[in-house]
């Protein structure tokens, strides 16, 4: 890289965090971490990224709130692969704009691409935004130092680099964010319902002290009939997804305690407007993928 500057797509997830730590040690302030809030982040996520990387790791961090820009591009877009490609391409455009602000020194785009991303994109399972979503006219040279590692191996690298355990064991989160968990065409009201339901799922499972590899909520773009205060409600269902895995190529579904499932259901239906049902996804991988889209 010499004395060139590098842009890092910093989502705050394990993969991009490990790449950030590697590059901070390697090239210091030549690294420009760009955190793009595309409006598809989990509750409180962007605030946490800013705190950890800017305040604790002294990273050269640029925060971009592009919520309206991304959601505008996704209006009425239903097909999952189209959504992924739109989000991936828009990410690159945002990075290009940030590169122009710091001059022509930026020559590299760093990404937290890992091996399962490449395998699934090549096999046609799904186009990961950092693989299948890149535009043909990309102006940067890619820097992907962990692209041949599986998730468990990336965590090992993070520990060796001295990252805090809560960051190394952080919940995986796809690049398109809640965009692939708010199924079908994204609307702002359903996206907000998903964000709140997801926070409840993660909070209750964390409080239960369970060791589960990944757990989150999904809200589809159809409705179910329910009853609220003696009146008909026609609102969305919420699907809880939990998996245990090592390499993400296969995954099993843990058996959650019935009392925990009932508590999550009670909280979501009471605290989240427009959600009237809660379901638990029992599908392993294969046949299902980790994400619904």
N, C-alpha and C positions, 0 to 999 in steps of 0.2 A: 504493500500500500504506500510505502514511502512516506511523503509528507501530505498525502491527499486526505481529504475529509471523507467521512463515512456517515451515511444516514442509516439509522437502525429503526426498523419498524417495531416499536416497543409497546406490546399490548399489556405487559405486566404479568403474562403467564410464565410458566416454568421455562419454556423453550427460549423465548425472547429475552427473559431475564438472565439466563445462563450465557447467552450470546453477548448481552450487554456487559456482564461481569468479565468475560473473556477479553472483550475489546477495550474496556476501561483499563484493564491491566496492560494490554498490549500497546495501545496508542493514546490513552488518556483523553485529553480534550479535543483530539481530532475527531472523536466520535460525537455525533449529534444524535441524541435519542429523540425521536419524534413520537409522541403519544397522541394518536388521533381518536378523539371521542366521536364515534360515528353515530351516537345515539342508540347503539345496540349493546352497550356495556351493561354488566350486572350492577345492582344497586350499590352505590358507594365505591365502585371500582376505580374510576378515574381519580377520585380524591386519594385513594390508597396508593395508586401508582405514583402520583406526584409526591406524596409524603415519603415513600420508601426510596425512590430513586433521586429525587432532587434534594431532599432534606437529610437523608441518611447516607446515601452513596455518593453524593456530590456530583451527580451526572450532569452533563451538558444537555438539559432537557428542554424540549420545545413542546408546549401543549397546544393542540389545535382542536377547537370545538367545531366540528363539521356536521353536527346533528341534522340541521335542516337540509344541507347539501346531499347527504346520503339518503335520508328518508324521501327526499324529493325524487331522487333517481329510482327509488324502489316502489313508487306508487303503482299499484295495479300489476306488479310483477309477481306471478304465482309460481313459476317453474323453479325448483331448487337450484339447478345448475346455472340458470340464468342469473339468479340472485347472487350466487357465489362469484360469478364472473364480473358482475356489475360492481360488487363491493371490492373485489381484488383490483380491478382496473382503476376505480376511484381512489383507492389507497395510493396507488402509484402516482396518480395525478397530484394528489396532495403532497406527496414527497417531492415531486419535481418542483412544485411551487416553493416549498421550503428550501430546496437546494438553490433555487434562483436567488433567494433572499440572502444567502451567505456567499454568493459568488460562484465562480466556475471551478472552485477547488474540489467540490464534491464529485467523486468519481465512482463510488461504490454504494450499493444498497445492501445492507445486512439484514438477514431474515432468520427467524427461528425455525426454519424448515427441518423436520426430522424424517427418518427413513419411512415410517408408515405413510406420511403424506405423499411421498414419491410413489410408493408401491400402489396405493389406492388410486392415485391419479393415472398411473400407467395402465392399471388393470381395468380402468373404466368404472370403478365402484363409485367414485365421486371426485370431482375436480376441486382439490383444495385450492383456496384462493391464492396461496403463495406458490403454487405450481401451475395449475391449469388456468388461473385467472390473470396471469401476467400478460400485458399487451405485447404485441410483436415488435413495436417500436421502442422498447425499453431503452432508456439512454444511459443506464447505469450498468456497471459490472457487478454481478452478484457475489456476495460474501455469505456463505452458508456453512459455518464451521462445524455444525452438529448434524448435518444432513444425512450422515450414514449411521446415526445412533438411534436406538429405540428410546422410548420415554424413560424407562428405568435407568438406562445408561446416562441420559442427560441429567437425571437427578444426582447420580454419582459425581459427575463433573461439577455440578453446582456445589455439592458438599466440599469437594476438593478445593474449590475456589473460595470457600469460606462464606458462602451465602447463608443467611439465617434459615433455620429449619422450616419455619412457617412459610418461607418463600419457596424453598425446594419442594415442599410437599403441597404446594398450592394446587387447588382444583384446576384441572385442565379446562381450557376455554378456547373454542374455535375462533379463528381469525374473523369470520363473519359474525361472531358474537351471537346475540340473541336473534339475529336475523335468520338463523337456521333452526331456531327453537320456537319462533313465532311463525307457525307453518302457513304456507300459502302467501297471498298478498298481505303485506304488513300494514297494519293500521296503528295509529298512535295510541288509541285507547286500549287495544288488545296487547300492544307491546308493553304498556305500563302495567297492565294486569299481570302479564308474564313476569315482569321485573319484580313485582311485589311477591308473587307466589313463589318464585325461585328463591328469594331471600328467606322466606319462611321455611322452605324445604331445607336449605343449607343450614339455617340456624338450629332447627330442631334436631337434625342428624348430628350436627356438631355437639350440641348440648347432651345428646345421648351417649357421646363418647365412642361412637362406632368407628371402626377402621374400614372405610369403603373407598375404593379408588376414585370414583367419580359419581356425583349425584346432583341432579338438577331438575327443573320443571320444563314442560313443553305445553304450549297452548295452541291448539289447532284452529283452523279457520272455518269451523262449523259450530253449531249451537245445539244445545240439548234443553229439553223442557224440565223445569224445576218448580219449586214452590217456596215463596218467601212471604212471611207474614200473611199466610192464607191466600195469597194471590199467585197467579201463574207467572213464572219467570222463564224467559227464553234466553239463556246465557251460555257462556263457553265452558267446556270441560277443561280440566288441568290434568296433565299426565306426569307422574313422577317417574324419573328414570334413574336407576342406580346400577352400577356395574363394578365388578372386580376383574382386574386384568394385570398382566405383566408387560406385554409388548403391544397391546392394543389391537393385535391382529385377531385375537380371540378374546371373548369376555363372557363371564357368568353373572347371573343376577342374584344378589344376596336376598335371603329371607328376612325381611324386616319384622320386628316385633309388632304384633297387632295393635297394641296400645299406642305405639309410636305412629303408625299409619293413621289411626283414628284421631290422634292429637293434631297431626299435620292437616288432615282433612277438615277438622273443626276450625282450625285457625284460618285456613285459606278461604273456606266458604263464609266465614264471619268477617274477615278483615279485608278481603279483596273484592271490590265491586265487580259485577258482571261474570263471576265464576260460580257455577252452581253444582259442579260435580268434580270429583277427584278420582283418578284411576292410577293403578300401579302397573307399569310395563314389565312383563315377565319374560321378554324375548332375549335370549342370549345372542352373541355374535360368534359365528354366523347362526342364524339367518339374518337377524337384524344388525345394522351398524350401530355404533354408539350413539350417534346423532340421528335424529329423525329425518333430517334432510342432508 
